[in-house]
């Protein structure tokens, strides 16, 4: 919702609060002389403000829920990537038993594959449409190199 | 006078021909984003001898070049003779690629693996059709120790977005594949997704799953996967520019209306038994029953946009 990006959160709560207060005043406090004079106008305006307030509060709640989900998903990605890194570390530990040189090579390949994956995000459409996606086969081959490094 | 492109050429020479073939349009799914052309069932699968004979002629007419056969549907695995057809193509030393929803039984996929006749499988998982993620994981794992490249695209219809993301993580943690949350674009691009969903789509694109290190390297020689999408534009003032096709498209440098294009000479798309040039389908269509299957002449482009990278890499010349 566009308006949520320009309106501060406090303003939304104030609009909602004013709507409630105005509605109460318009419908309950009719005995006060000032309210009595402008009763109809107060009732109509307050109801409109209240409707707007409810709408904005709903939008805000939805927006916050999505923000939360994005954070959860980002956490999941971080967790998944950490798991991936752990797997790679396991492989590397095997390599250490044999030779440090091979371990370093394994690390380089992991970094290279990670870098390639990030680069590929830009060319999603190309990969979708490409019947012989060089990028995917290259990525496949780079990923399998991890295995070679582990078994050397 | 403004300079304009005189020629557009792929930087790497394409060492193979491409045949994208919709074998028939029978499908067991009814995806909301898929048009009737690909699922109505009115194009029945042909006799195996028709497919084999056409493949033979496509291979013959490709001369020294290898042929990539990308077989689609409908759901191609519903064609009872698919494995036989794939085995035939592989026996000729050419390459096979299928797009599938992965819904056939594990026994079927085991049989396909034993036949050793497919180089590339693109599994589309459709949460909208209640596809079972555990079954998809089992299918991918059938190929975990052989060199077949398996990619997984999870189609993200907004209504089933959460299921798609959950499936992504289940697959990510369970089997070796290159995995992607697949956006479903409409005529307005990605307009039906919220900003956050677009963020998630980008975050979950083409990931290598952690168990990938168990898969062997692909045996496809690099020269047959060689088109990199890199193009060279040669302009009327003699200058040249090299870049990826997708970048030319993004900048809107993809209007070749009036140019002579080689689409169809190296890349054809067959819809059941009708052949067209490349993805765009410019010019006349012809049939698999005709004598000549690849286009022998260039076609004059009548479009104002060449928005597919595969079409972009076909050689183009100013008239």
Interface residues (C-beta under 8 A of the other chain):
Chain A: X66 X67 X69 X70 X73 X74 X76 X77 X80 X83 X84 X87 X88 X91 X113 X117 X120 X121 X122 X123 X124 X125 X126 X127 X128 X129 X130 X131 X132 X133 X134 X136 X137 X138 X139 X140 X141 X143 X144 X145 X146 X147 X150
Chain B: X16 X18 X20 X68 X70 X95 X97 X120 X149 X151 X153 X165 X169 X172 X173 X178 X180 X182 X183 X194 X196 X199 X200 X202 X203 X204 X205 X206 X207 X208 X209 X210 X211 X212 X213 X214 X215 X216 X217 X218 X220 X224 X225 X226 X227 X228 X229 X244 X245 X246 X279 X308 X309 X310
